[in-house]
Amino acid sequence: MWGPLRTRLGDWSGSEESEDAEVLVNIGGVKQVLHADALKRYPDTRLGELAGLSPRCLDEVAELCDDYDPDNGEFFFDRDPEAFRCIVEVYYYGEVHMRRGMCPVCFMHEMEFWRVDAELLDECCQSCVREARDELEEIDEKVRAMLERTEEEGTAPLSRRERCRAFLWKLMEKPESSLAARAVAVTSFFFVVLSSAAMCAGTVPELHVCCDEAGRASEHPLLEGVEMACMAWFTVEYVLRLVAAPDRARFALSFMNVVDVLAIVPFYVLLALTHVGARLGALELADAQQCVQALRVLRVARVLKLARHSSGLRTLTHALSSSAKELGLLLTYMGVGIFLFAALAYTVEHGHPDTMFTSVPQSFWWAVITMTTVGYGDVYPKTTLGRCNAAVSFLCGVVAIALPIHPIINNFVNFYSKQRALESAAKHEIELMALRSREEEEHGGRRQRARHGAVCTSHSYAHIPLLEDPSQSFSETS
């Protein structure tokens, strides 16, 4: 299709009578002869509309191309010839393939210029476009967060209350803002670790003490004091963050803040039930005591608070969520293998007089610990066929576990590298904006500087080159 230029320019008249009409285009210095009947397959595109016009309609032709030579019927377009090589395929094959190495954003701009529907982009290439769109949206969020932070630091609050609220929000939520904020974050991390350690120590029977005549055991008073101190810190921390939050509804419904509530509420419920039990000692509140034991399990949720202070844990969480397919594949392999080898073990072992495989469901436990190569030895086969089945089961388990490991690790490395690259891109964009701002202030007049200052105060995102509605070019592909 992109061979040498043919000397015959054709009889391009735009009429339906000429089926052999040809259109000569010049894309960034690269000439190409296209068939008018092929272009007319998509009349809504720029080239399709151009093929349907008469060369005498110079005004309409000028609106569709950058320049036109009426002597040889050549149309000039100041566009990327490499992208046009891919886009022109739609007229011959009915779909567009983006070549490897092209920027998806620039390619979508080229398709928008040539008025080619984004749905004609092949599915294999749409995934690249969606990935680029997601990256732009993440850069968008990071840049907006940086701009909001700059706005908070550079714009004076209107009242003392607003000033205190902004200071409190930075103190509790942004450890990088000041030394005091970092100290608060370290203190919170310390209390999370201390509370988790106290919770674990409270389950050691040797540390329990008798608190009544009936001989009921309870936690050591020292551990209870540690628990109360930690809960007091968690409560004060959550209340201060909730008071200082710009959007309290969004703050309260976020995942990590819900975890904070789950870590705090059981303590006060237990305190209330204990107080009621002391008031109604005659009833002994057996049901309440069962509820107390159930609520103690929720204290495990406080260890999830560590994710707030660890970027590595957050990265690991996102990497595992992005590896859902690989994890699902692993669970599928293991589930099929467990069912298969458990059934075989029961079949070959149930005839032995001292068999440990009394049913297929009971054999599931043996299959799980065998395929995961744990091998507790509490259940084991006693026949030759059973041992052969066990050998095959743990070999299959090793293979089933090893296969998805590499994709999961690769997803983690890619996600971590991507986050670092996005942060660098966002910071680079902020630096470019600051540089343009200084250049405008240096070369502009006083009136222009005042106008620019008003724009900077409002942080108009329309001046961010990477963020000029990045999803607009991809709206048709999503």
Buried (B, 14 or more C-beta within 10 A) or exposed (E): EEEEEEEEBBEBBBEEEBEEBBBBBBBEEBBBBBBBBBBBBBEEBBBBBBBBBEEEEEEEBEEBBEEBEEEEBBBBBEBBBBBBBBBBBBBEEEEBBBEEEBBBBEBBBBBBBBBBBBEBBEEEBBEBBBEBBBBBBBBBEBBBEBBEBBEBEEEEEEEEEEEEBBBBBBBBBBBEBEEEBBEBBEEBBEBBBBBBEBBEBBEEEEEBEEEEEEEEEBBBEEBEEBBEBBBEBBBEBBEBBBEBBEEEEEBBEEEEBEBBEBBBEBBEBBEEBBEEBEEEEEEEBEEBBEBBEEBBEBBBBBBBBBBBBEEEEBBBEBBBEBBEEBBEBBEEBBEEBBBBBBBBBBBBBEEEEEBBBEEBEEBBBBBBBBBBEEEEEEBBBEBEEBBEBBEBBBEBBEEBBEEBEEBBEEBBEEBBEBBEEBBEBBEEBBEEBEEEBEEBEEEEEEEEBEEBEEBBEEBEEEBBEBBEEBEEBBEBBE
